[in-house]
């Protein structure tokens, strides 16, 4: 009973804040256990309380929760009329939000050609999730840019050993980078990147 009362007040307060700040849509969500995984649900309501969209997604494990949340976010964006492509959004599998945050910081630093700093954050991401395959791949790319080939090779080996923990999209991205930057097998790199852009344009 108290949980229901508390949830009601939280939603009412959110609507009040929405009215005060001129926010037209409020999102509420929940994550609940389902077998060995989770079910994530999201609702979009306007400040009058009218339901605009409701969606759910299943995650087979904790590692898949962020991917499921990303899928729900895309559904909500479309339902609310946002059709602009998410050019800068990368999908990846991480076991904790902290590791995901550190990885994203590292990726931004890598994009800004700040490889040494990026490596620090990839390592922090791996401290929280030693099986974070994409973090190893990013670490390898950063080390390679700094001319630290042995470190890059070791990180790529670790990344490739974790392909079974990655989504299909992550696997093609990681394999493409490996064939391009380490194996110098440009035909295989092209093959993996071609499948990646065809399946995930």
Secondary structure, 3 states (H helix, E strand, C coil): CHHHHHHHHHHHHHHHHHHHHCCCEEEEEEEEEECCEEEEEEEEEECCCCEEEEEEEEECCHHHHHHHHHHHHHHHHHHCCCCCCCCCCCCCCCCCHHHHHHHHHHHHHHHCCCHHHHHHHHHHHHHHCCCCHHHHHHHHHHHHHCCCHHHHHHHHHHHHCCHHHCCHHHHHHHHHHHHHHCCCCHHHHHHHHHHHHHHCC
